[in-house]
Amino acid sequence: MKTNEMISHLDHLVLTVRNIDQSAHFFARVLGVEIVEFGEGRKALSFGNQKINLQTLGMETLNYAGIGSGDICLISQWSMDEIISHLKSVEVEIIEGPLQRSGATGPIMSVYFNDLDGNLIEIATYDLA
């Protein structure tokens, strides 16, 4: 990593959803993330050193978030075959992929699906084999 980069990594991002509990359980089932509580009963999805905070419309007065407007890419250590097999086993419809895209540090292989609220979720791997 370049020492002159201002940003070192992603800490968290926020998805706006209709129902926090339903969305949290969807992501825990599909992605294997841990559901954690923080603040005054807020919920987040934790994995590695990052988290995805969940909010409903109007929870954050400083932004103009819309339900289903998220588009995130998550990197997996699993093979693409394992990812596809898992998504099928939990009955998640792949809407596109696998196909090669450009990731933050090089080429990635990706599949896409929508969460319960229409947010676009991309699961990718840097292992193109």
Disulfide bonds with the S-S distance in Angstrom:
none
